């Protein structure tokens, strides 16, 4: 079946629109059924990992900020 690009795009958009509804419901269901232990594990996974690759800076950047302010004097 030959489709024009605009027909394919409309079909793709409709499919994702219905998938979006399903995914939102599924997400809400999973959040409702999480136990306290599930939440603790999720938080630990979010905050317990390493920093993003390439971000090996240490500290808050305050030292660098003060260095730049000194240059402005």
N, CA, C and O atoms as a CHARMM CRD file, in Angstrom:
* protein
*
  292
    1    1 UNK  N      0.84800  -1.16300   0.00000 PROA 1      0.00000
    2    1 UNK  CA     0.00000   0.00000   0.00000 PROA 1      0.00000
    3    1 UNK  C      0.90300   1.23900   0.00000 PROA 1      0.00000
    4    1 UNK  O      1.68400   1.45000   0.92800 PROA 1      0.00000
    5    2 UNK  N      0.78500   2.03800  -1.03600 PROA 2      0.00000
    6    2 UNK  CA     1.58700   3.26100  -1.14200 PROA 2      0.00000
    7    2 UNK  C      0.90000   4.40000  -0.40400 PROA 2      0.00000
    8    2 UNK  O     -0.28900   4.66000  -0.58700 PROA 2      0.00000
    9    3 UNK  N      1.67200   5.06400   0.42300 PROA 3      0.00000
   10    3 UNK  CA     1.15600   6.20900   1.17200 PROA 3      0.00000
   11    3 UNK  C      2.01300   7.41900   0.86300 PROA 3      0.00000
   12    3 UNK  O      3.21200   7.30600   0.60700 PROA 3      0.00000
   13    4 UNK  N      1.38500   8.55900   0.88900 PROA 4      0.00000
   14    4 UNK  CA     2.16000   9.78200   0.73500 PROA 4      0.00000
   15    4 UNK  C      2.83300  10.06200   2.06900 PROA 4      0.00000
   16    4 UNK  O      2.39900   9.55900   3.10500 PROA 4      0.00000
   17    5 UNK  N      3.89900  10.86700   2.04600 PROA 5      0.00000
   18    5 UNK  CA     4.56500  11.19000   3.31800 PROA 5      0.00000
   19    5 UNK  C      3.61700  11.83300   4.33300 PROA 5      0.00000
   20    5 UNK  O      3.72900  11.56600   5.52900 PROA 5      0.00000
   21    6 UNK  N      2.69500  12.66800   3.87800 PROA 6      0.00000
   22    6 UNK  CA     1.78400  13.31100   4.83800 PROA 6      0.00000
   23    6 UNK  C      0.81200  12.29900   5.43500 PROA 6      0.00000
   24    6 UNK  O      0.45300  12.41600   6.60700 PROA 6      0.00000
   25    7 UNK  N      0.37300  11.30100   4.65000 PROA 7      0.00000
   26    7 UNK  CA    -0.49900  10.25900   5.20400 PROA 7      0.00000
   27    7 UNK  C      0.25100   9.42500   6.24100 PROA 7      0.00000
   28    7 UNK  O     -0.28900   9.09500   7.29700 PROA 7      0.00000
   29    8 UNK  N      1.48200   9.09500   5.93100 PROA 8      0.00000
   30    8 UNK  CA     2.29700   8.32700   6.87700 PROA 8      0.00000
   31    8 UNK  C      2.52200   9.10900   8.16200 PROA 8      0.00000
   32    8 UNK  O      2.47900   8.55400   9.26000 PROA 8      0.00000
   33    9 UNK  N      2.76000  10.39800   8.00800 PROA 9      0.00000
   34    9 UNK  CA     2.98800  11.23800   9.18100 PROA 9      0.00000
   35    9 UNK  C      1.74000  11.33600  10.04200 PROA 9      0.00000
   36    9 UNK  O      1.82400  11.27900  11.26900 PROA 9      0.00000
   37   10 UNK  N      0.57800  11.48400   9.40600 PROA 10     0.00000
   38   10 UNK  CA    -0.68500  11.53700  10.17300 PROA 10     0.00000
   39   10 UNK  C     -0.93300  10.21600  10.89800 PROA 10     0.00000
   40   10 UNK  O     -1.36700  10.20900  12.05000 PROA 10     0.00000
   41   11 UNK  N     -0.65700   9.10000  10.22200 PROA 11     0.00000
   42   11 UNK  CA    -0.84000   7.78700  10.85100 PROA 11     0.00000
   43   11 UNK  C      0.10700   7.63100  12.03900 PROA 11     0.00000
   44   11 UNK  O     -0.29500   7.14900  13.09800 PROA 11     0.00000
   45   12 UNK  N      1.35600   8.03800  11.86300 PROA 12     0.00000
   46   12 UNK  CA     2.34800   7.98300  12.92900 PROA 12     0.00000
   47   12 UNK  C      1.90300   8.83600  14.12100 PROA 12     0.00000
   48   12 UNK  O      2.02100   8.40700  15.26800 PROA 12     0.00000
   49   13 UNK  N      1.38800  10.04800  13.85000 PROA 13     0.00000
   50   13 UNK  CA     0.93400  10.94400  14.91900 PROA 13     0.00000
   51   13 UNK  C     -0.24100  10.35300  15.67400 PROA 13     0.00000
   52   13 UNK  O     -0.29800  10.43900  16.90100 PROA 13     0.00000
   53   14 UNK  N     -1.18600   9.74900  14.95100 PROA 14     0.00000
   54   14 UNK  CA    -2.34000   9.11500  15.62100 PROA 14     0.00000
   55   14 UNK  C     -1.89100   7.95200  16.49700 PROA 14     0.00000
   56   14 UNK  O     -2.39800   7.76300  17.60300 PROA 14     0.00000
   57   15 UNK  N     -0.94000   7.17800  15.99600 PROA 15     0.00000
   58   15 UNK  CA    -0.44300   6.04300  16.78000 PROA 15     0.00000
   59   15 UNK  C      0.20500   6.52800  18.07300 PROA 15     0.00000
   60   15 UNK  O     -0.03200   5.95300  19.13500 PROA 15     0.00000
   61   16 UNK  N      1.02100   7.58100  17.99700 PROA 16     0.00000
   62   16 UNK  CA     1.66600   8.08600  19.20500 PROA 16     0.00000
   63   16 UNK  C      0.69200   8.78700  20.12900 PROA 16     0.00000
   64   16 UNK  O      0.88600   8.80100  21.34400 PROA 16     0.00000
   65   17 UNK  N     -0.35600   9.37000  19.56400 PROA 17     0.00000
   66   17 UNK  CA    -1.37800   9.99400  20.40200 PROA 17     0.00000
   67   17 UNK  C     -2.06000   8.94300  21.27500 PROA 17     0.00000
   68   17 UNK  O     -2.23700   9.15000  22.47500 PROA 17     0.00000
   69   18 UNK  N     -2.44200   7.82100  20.67500 PROA 18     0.00000
   70   18 UNK  CA    -3.08100   6.76500  21.47100 PROA 18     0.00000
   71   18 UNK  C     -2.06300   6.09500  22.39000 PROA 18     0.00000
   72   18 UNK  O     -2.39800   5.72100  23.51400 PROA 18     0.00000
   73   19 UNK  N     -0.83100   5.93900  21.92700 PROA 19     0.00000
   74   19 UNK  CA     0.20000   5.36500  22.79400 PROA 19     0.00000
   75   19 UNK  C      0.46600   6.27700  23.98800 PROA 19     0.00000
   76   19 UNK  O      0.70100   5.79800  25.09700 PROA 19     0.00000
   77   20 UNK  N      0.42900   7.58400  23.76400 PROA 20     0.00000
   78   20 UNK  CA     0.65700   8.54200  24.84700 PROA 20     0.00000
   79   20 UNK  C     -0.38400   8.40500  25.94800 PROA 20     0.00000
   80   20 UNK  O     -0.05300   8.46700  27.13200 PROA 20     0.00000
   81   21 UNK  N     -1.62800   8.22100  25.56200 PROA 21     0.00000
   82   21 UNK  CA    -2.70000   8.02600  26.55300 PROA 21     0.00000
   83   21 UNK  C     -2.42700   6.77000  27.36400 PROA 21     0.00000
   84   21 UNK  O     -2.50700   6.78600  28.59200 PROA 21     0.00000
   85   22 UNK  N     -2.10500   5.68100  26.67500 PROA 22     0.00000
   86   22 UNK  CA    -1.80600   4.42500  27.36500 PROA 22     0.00000
   87   22 UNK  C     -0.61400   4.59200  28.30000 PROA 22     0.00000
   88   22 UNK  O     -0.66400   4.16000  29.45200 PROA 22     0.00000
   89   23 UNK  N      0.46200   5.21600  27.81000 PROA 23     0.00000
   90   23 UNK  CA     1.67000   5.36200  28.62300 PROA 23     0.00000
   91   23 UNK  C      1.42800   6.24500  29.84500 PROA 23     0.00000
   92   23 UNK  O      1.97800   5.97500  30.91300 PROA 23     0.00000
   93   24 UNK  N      0.62400   7.28100  29.71100 PROA 24     0.00000
   94   24 UNK  CA     0.30400   8.13200  30.86200 PROA 24     0.00000
   95   24 UNK  C     -0.47500   7.35200  31.91700 PROA 24     0.00000
   96   24 UNK  O     -0.21600   7.48000  33.11400 PROA 24     0.00000
   97   25 UNK  N     -1.42200   6.55100  31.46700 PROA 25     0.00000
   98   25 UNK  CA    -2.19500   5.72700  32.41400 PROA 25     0.00000
   99   25 UNK  C     -1.30000   4.70000  33.10000 PROA 25     0.00000
  100   25 UNK  O     -1.39800   4.48500  34.30800 PROA 25     0.00000
  101   26 UNK  N     -0.43200   4.07300  32.32100 PROA 26     0.00000
  102   26 UNK  CA     0.48500   3.06700  32.87600 PROA 26     0.00000
  103   26 UNK  C      1.42700   3.69500  33.89600 PROA 26     0.00000
  104   26 UNK  O      1.67700   3.11900  34.95500 PROA 26     0.00000
  105   27 UNK  N      1.94300   4.86300  33.57700 PROA 27     0.00000
  106   27 UNK  CA     2.83800   5.56600  34.51000 PROA 27     0.00000
  107   27 UNK  C      2.10900   5.88300  35.81100 PROA 27     0.00000
  108   27 UNK  O      2.64400   5.65100  36.89500 PROA 27     0.00000
  109   28 UNK  N      0.89600   6.41000  35.70900 PROA 28     0.00000
  110   28 UNK  CA     0.10800   6.73000  36.90500 PROA 28     0.00000
  111   28 UNK  C     -0.16700   5.47700  37.72200 PROA 28     0.00000
  112   28 UNK  O     -0.08000   5.50800  38.94900 PROA 28     0.00000
  113   29 UNK  N     -0.49900   4.37200  37.05200 PROA 29     0.00000
  114   29 UNK  CA    -0.77100   3.11100  37.75900 PROA 29     0.00000
  115   29 UNK  C      0.46700   2.63700  38.51100 PROA 29     0.00000
  116   29 UNK  O      0.38600   2.22800  39.66900 PROA 29     0.00000
  117   30 UNK  N      1.61800   2.69800  37.83500 PROA 30     0.00000
  118   30 UNK  CA     2.85700   2.24400  38.48400 PROA 30     0.00000
  119   30 UNK  C      3.21700   3.12800  39.67100 PROA 30     0.00000
  120   30 UNK  O      3.68300   2.62800  40.69500 PROA 30     0.00000
  121   31 UNK  N      3.00900   4.42900  39.54600 PROA 31     0.00000
  122   31 UNK  CA     3.31200   5.31900  40.66700 PROA 31     0.00000
  123   31 UNK  C      2.38400   5.04800  41.85200 PROA 31     0.00000
  124   31 UNK  O      2.81300   5.06700  43.00600 PROA 31     0.00000
  125   32 UNK  N      1.09900   4.79300  41.55000 PROA 32     0.00000
  126   32 UNK  CA     0.13500   4.50700  42.62400 PROA 32     0.00000
  127   32 UNK  C      0.47400   3.23100  43.36500 PROA 32     0.00000
  128   32 UNK  O      0.23400   3.13300  44.56900 PROA 32     0.00000
  129   33 UNK  N      1.03100   2.24800  42.66600 PROA 33     0.00000
  130   33 UNK  CA     1.26100   0.94300  43.28900 PROA 33     0.00000
  131   33 UNK  C      2.65900   0.80400  43.89200 PROA 33     0.00000
  132   33 UNK  O      3.00200  -0.26100  44.40600 PROA 33     0.00000
  133   34 UNK  N      3.47100   1.86500  43.83700 PROA 34     0.00000
  134   34 UNK  CA     4.82100   1.78600  44.40600 PROA 34     0.00000
  135   34 UNK  C      4.75200   1.66900  45.92800 PROA 34     0.00000
  136   34 UNK  O      3.97400   2.36000  46.58600 PROA 34     0.00000
  137   35 UNK  N      5.56700   0.79600  46.45800 PROA 35     0.00000
  138   35 UNK  CA     5.68000   0.69000  47.91300 PROA 35     0.00000
  139   35 UNK  C      6.73600   1.68400  48.39500 PROA 35     0.00000
  140   35 UNK  O      7.45500   2.28000  47.59200 PROA 35     0.00000
  141   36 UNK  N      6.81800   1.85400  49.69700 PROA 36     0.00000
  142   36 UNK  CA     7.85200   2.72800  50.25200 PROA 36     0.00000
  143   36 UNK  C      9.24700   2.23900  49.87100 PROA 36     0.00000
  144   36 UNK  O     10.13200   3.04000  49.57300 PROA 36     0.00000
  145   37 UNK  N      9.43500   0.93100  49.88100 PROA 37     0.00000
  146   37 UNK  CA    10.73800   0.37700  49.48500 PROA 37     0.00000
  147   37 UNK  C     11.04600   0.66000  48.01600 PROA 37     0.00000
  148   37 UNK  O     12.19300   0.92800  47.65900 PROA 37     0.00000
  149   38 UNK  N     10.01200   0.60000  47.16200 PROA 38     0.00000
  150   38 UNK  CA    10.20400   0.93200  45.74500 PROA 38     0.00000
  151   38 UNK  C     10.64900   2.38100  45.58500 PROA 38     0.00000
  152   38 UNK  O     11.54200   2.68500  44.79500 PROA 38     0.00000
  153   39 UNK  N     10.01100   3.27500  46.35100 PROA 39     0.00000
  154   39 UNK  CA    10.35200   4.70000  46.27600 PROA 39     0.00000
  155   39 UNK  C     11.78200   4.92500  46.76300 PROA 39     0.00000
  156   39 UNK  O     12.54500   5.65800  46.13400 PROA 39     0.00000
  157   40 UNK  N     12.14200   4.30000  47.87100 PROA 40     0.00000
  158   40 UNK  CA    13.51000   4.43700  48.38000 PROA 40     0.00000
  159   40 UNK  C     14.53300   3.96500  47.35300 PROA 40     0.00000
  160   40 UNK  O     15.56400   4.60700  47.15400 PROA 40     0.00000
  161   41 UNK  N     14.24600   2.84600  46.70500 PROA 41     0.00000
  162   41 UNK  CA    15.16400   2.31500  45.69000 PROA 41     0.00000
  163   41 UNK  C     15.26700   3.26000  44.49700 PROA 41     0.00000
  164   41 UNK  O     16.35400   3.45100  43.95300 PROA 41     0.00000
  165   42 UNK  N     14.15400   3.85000  44.08800 PROA 42     0.00000
  166   42 UNK  CA    14.16100   4.78700  42.96800 PROA 42     0.00000
  167   42 UNK  C     14.96400   6.03900  43.31300 PROA 42     0.00000
  168   42 UNK  O     15.74300   6.52400  42.49200 PROA 42     0.00000
  169   43 UNK  N     14.77700   6.55600  44.51000 PROA 43     0.00000
  170   43 UNK  CA    15.52400   7.73800  44.93600 PROA 43     0.00000
  171   43 UNK  C     17.01300   7.42100  45.03200 PROA 43     0.00000
  172   43 UNK  O     17.85000   8.22000  44.61300 PROA 43     0.00000
  173   44 UNK  N     17.33600   6.27400  45.57300 PROA 44     0.00000
  174   44 UNK  CA    18.74600   5.87200  45.67800 PROA 44     0.00000
  175   44 UNK  C     19.36900   5.74500  44.28700 PROA 44     0.00000
  176   44 UNK  O     20.52600   6.11600  44.08700 PROA 44     0.00000
  177   45 UNK  N     18.60800   5.22400  43.33300 PROA 45     0.00000
  178   45 UNK  CA    19.12900   5.09300  41.96900 PROA 45     0.00000
  179   45 UNK  C     19.34100   6.45900  41.32900 PROA 45     0.00000
  180   45 UNK  O     20.30000   6.65800  40.58400 PROA 45     0.00000
  181   46 UNK  N     18.43800   7.40600  41.62300 PROA 46     0.00000
  182   46 UNK  CA    18.56300   8.74800  41.05100 PROA 46     0.00000
  183   46 UNK  C     19.74800   9.51200  41.62500 PROA 46     0.00000
  184   46 UNK  O     20.49300  10.15800  40.88900 PROA 46     0.00000
  185   47 UNK  N     19.91800   9.43500  42.93600 PROA 47     0.00000
  186   47 UNK  CA    20.91600  10.27000  43.59100 PROA 47     0.00000
  187   47 UNK  C     22.18700   9.53100  43.98400 PROA 47     0.00000
  188   47 UNK  O     23.14900  10.15900  44.42800 PROA 47     0.00000
  189   48 UNK  N     22.21000   8.23800  43.83400 PROA 48     0.00000
  190   48 UNK  CA    23.36400   7.47900  44.27200 PROA 48     0.00000
  191   48 UNK  C     24.37900   7.19300  43.18500 PROA 48     0.00000
  192   48 UNK  O     25.45400   6.66300  43.46400 PROA 48     0.00000
  193   49 UNK  N     24.05400   7.53400  41.96000 PROA 49     0.00000
  194   49 UNK  CA    24.94200   7.21700  40.85700 PROA 49     0.00000
  195   49 UNK  C     26.04600   8.23900  40.67800 PROA 49     0.00000
  196   49 UNK  O     26.16800   9.19600  41.44200 PROA 49     0.00000
  197   50 UNK  N     26.83200   8.01400  39.66600 PROA 50     0.00000
  198   50 UNK  CA    27.91600   8.92500  39.33700 PROA 50     0.00000
  199   50 UNK  C     27.37300  10.13200  38.60400 PROA 50     0.00000
  200   50 UNK  O     26.24200  10.12500  38.11900 PROA 50     0.00000
  201   51 UNK  N     28.19000  11.17000  38.52900 PROA 51     0.00000
  202   51 UNK  CA    27.79200  12.34200  37.76500 PROA 51     0.00000
  203   51 UNK  C     27.88300  12.02200  36.27600 PROA 51     0.00000
  204   51 UNK  O     28.54300  11.05700  35.89100 PROA 51     0.00000
  205   52 UNK  N     27.23100  12.81600  35.44200 PROA 52     0.00000
  206   52 UNK  CA    27.26500  12.54000  34.00000 PROA 52     0.00000
  207   52 UNK  C     28.69300  12.49800  33.46600 PROA 52     0.00000
  208   52 UNK  O     29.58100  13.16800  33.99300 PROA 52     0.00000
  209   53 UNK  N     28.90300  11.72400  32.44000 PROA 53     0.00000
  210   53 UNK  CA    30.23500  11.58400  31.84400 PROA 53     0.00000
  211   53 UNK  C     30.75900  12.94300  31.40400 PROA 53     0.00000
  212   53 UNK  O     30.02900  13.75200  30.83100 PROA 53     0.00000
  213   54 UNK  N     32.00900  13.17500  31.67600 PROA 54     0.00000
  214   54 UNK  CA    32.62800  14.43100  31.28300 PROA 54     0.00000
  215   54 UNK  C     32.46000  15.54700  32.30200 PROA 54     0.00000
  216   54 UNK  O     33.06700  16.60800  32.15700 PROA 54     0.00000
  217   55 UNK  N     31.65200  15.32700  33.32400 PROA 55     0.00000
  218   55 UNK  CA    31.43600  16.35400  34.34400 PROA 55     0.00000
  219   55 UNK  C     32.22900  15.96100  35.58600 PROA 55     0.00000
  220   55 UNK  O     31.67500  15.43700  36.55300 PROA 55     0.00000
  221   56 UNK  N     33.52800  16.21900  35.54500 PROA 56     0.00000
  222   56 UNK  CA    34.36700  15.81900  36.66100 PROA 56     0.00000
  223   56 UNK  C     34.72900  17.00200  37.55700 PROA 56     0.00000
  224   56 UNK  O     35.68500  16.93700  38.32900 PROA 56     0.00000
  225   57 UNK  N     33.95400  18.08700  37.44600 PROA 57     0.00000
  226   57 UNK  CA    34.20600  19.25500  38.29200 PROA 57     0.00000
  227   57 UNK  C     33.87600  18.92800  39.74500 PROA 57     0.00000
  228   57 UNK  O     33.00700  18.10800  40.03900 PROA 57     0.00000
  229   58 UNK  N     34.57700  19.57600  40.61800 PROA 58     0.00000
  230   58 UNK  CA    34.32700  19.39800  42.04800 PROA 58     0.00000
  231   58 UNK  C     33.82200  20.72400  42.61900 PROA 58     0.00000
  232   58 UNK  O     34.19100  21.79400  42.13300 PROA 58     0.00000
  233   59 UNK  N     33.00000  20.65100  43.62500 PROA 59     0.00000
  234   59 UNK  CA    32.56000  21.85800  44.31000 PROA 59     0.00000
  235   59 UNK  C     31.38600  22.54500  43.63900 PROA 59     0.00000
  236   59 UNK  O     30.71300  21.98500  42.77200 PROA 59     0.00000
  237   60 UNK  N     31.16200  23.79700  44.07700 PROA 60     0.00000
  238   60 UNK  CA    29.98100  24.53300  43.64100 PROA 60     0.00000
  239   60 UNK  C     30.27000  25.54200  42.55400 PROA 60     0.00000
  240   60 UNK  O     29.34600  26.10400  41.96500 PROA 60     0.00000
  241   61 UNK  N     31.54900  25.78000  42.27800 PROA 61     0.00000
  242   61 UNK  CA    31.90300  26.79600  41.29500 PROA 61     0.00000
  243   61 UNK  C     32.15300  28.14500  41.93000 PROA 61     0.00000
  244   61 UNK  O     32.46500  29.11000  41.23200 PROA 61     0.00000
  245   62 UNK  N     32.01900  28.22800  43.25700 PROA 62     0.00000
  246   62 UNK  CA    32.19600  29.50100  43.95700 PROA 62     0.00000
  247   62 UNK  C     33.62700  30.01700  43.80800 PROA 62     0.00000
  248   62 UNK  O     33.82900  31.22000  43.64000 PROA 62     0.00000
  249   63 UNK  N     34.60300  29.15000  43.86600 PROA 63     0.00000
  250   63 UNK  CA    35.99700  29.57100  43.72900 PROA 63     0.00000
  251   63 UNK  C     36.21200  30.17400  42.34400 PROA 63     0.00000
  252   63 UNK  O     36.84100  31.22400  42.20900 PROA 63     0.00000
  253   64 UNK  N     35.69400  29.51600  41.32800 PROA 64     0.00000
  254   64 UNK  CA    35.82800  30.03200  39.96100 PROA 64     0.00000
  255   64 UNK  C     35.11400  31.37800  39.82100 PROA 64     0.00000
  256   64 UNK  O     35.63100  32.29200  39.17800 PROA 64     0.00000
  257   65 UNK  N     33.94200  31.49900  40.41500 PROA 65     0.00000
  258   65 UNK  CA    33.19400  32.76100  40.36700 PROA 65     0.00000
  259   65 UNK  C     33.99000  33.88600  41.02400 PROA 65     0.00000
  260   65 UNK  O     34.07300  34.98700  40.47900 PROA 65     0.00000
  261   66 UNK  N     34.56600  33.62000  42.17500 PROA 66     0.00000
  262   66 UNK  CA    35.34800  34.64500  42.85900 PROA 66     0.00000
  263   66 UNK  C     36.58300  35.03600  42.04000 PROA 66     0.00000
  264   66 UNK  O     36.96100  36.20700  42.01800 PROA 66     0.00000
  265   67 UNK  N     37.20400  34.07900  41.37700 PROA 67     0.00000
  266   67 UNK  CA    38.34500  34.38700  40.50200 PROA 67     0.00000
  267   67 UNK  C     37.93200  35.32500  39.38300 PROA 67     0.00000
  268   67 UNK  O     38.65500  36.26600  39.05500 PROA 67     0.00000
  269   68 UNK  N     36.77000  35.07000  38.79800 PROA 68     0.00000
  270   68 UNK  CA    36.28100  35.94400  37.72300 PROA 68     0.00000
  271   68 UNK  C     35.93200  37.33700  38.24900 PROA 68     0.00000
  272   68 UNK  O     36.19100  38.32900  37.56900 PROA 68     0.00000
  273   69 UNK  N     35.35600  37.42700  39.43500 PROA 69     0.00000
  274   69 UNK  CA    35.04100  38.72800  40.01700 PROA 69     0.00000
  275   69 UNK  C     36.30400  39.54000  40.27700 PROA 69     0.00000
  276   69 UNK  O     36.32000  40.75400  40.07400 PROA 69     0.00000
  277   70 UNK  N     37.37600  38.86000  40.73300 PROA 70     0.00000
  278   70 UNK  CA    38.64100  39.55700  40.97200 PROA 70     0.00000
  279   70 UNK  C     39.18100  40.17400  39.70000 PROA 70     0.00000
  280   70 UNK  O     39.77300  41.25200  39.73800 PROA 70     0.00000
  281   71 UNK  N     38.98900  39.51000  38.58100 PROA 71     0.00000
  282   71 UNK  CA    39.44400  40.03400  37.29600 PROA 71     0.00000
  283   71 UNK  C     38.71100  41.31100  36.90900 PROA 71     0.00000
  284   71 UNK  O     39.27000  42.16400  36.21900 PROA 71     0.00000
  285   72 UNK  N     37.46900  41.44700  37.34500 PROA 72     0.00000
  286   72 UNK  CA    36.66800  42.62800  36.99400 PROA 72     0.00000
  287   72 UNK  C     37.07500  43.88200  37.74600 PROA 72     0.00000
  288   72 UNK  O     36.70900  44.98200  37.33300 PROA 72     0.00000
  289   73 UNK  N     37.81900  43.75300  38.83300 PROA 73     0.00000
  290   73 UNK  CA    38.21000  44.92400  39.63000 PROA 73     0.00000
  291   73 UNK  C     39.12600  45.82300  38.89000 PROA 73     0.00000
  292   73 UNK  O     39.54600  46.85000  39.42200 PROA 73     0.00000
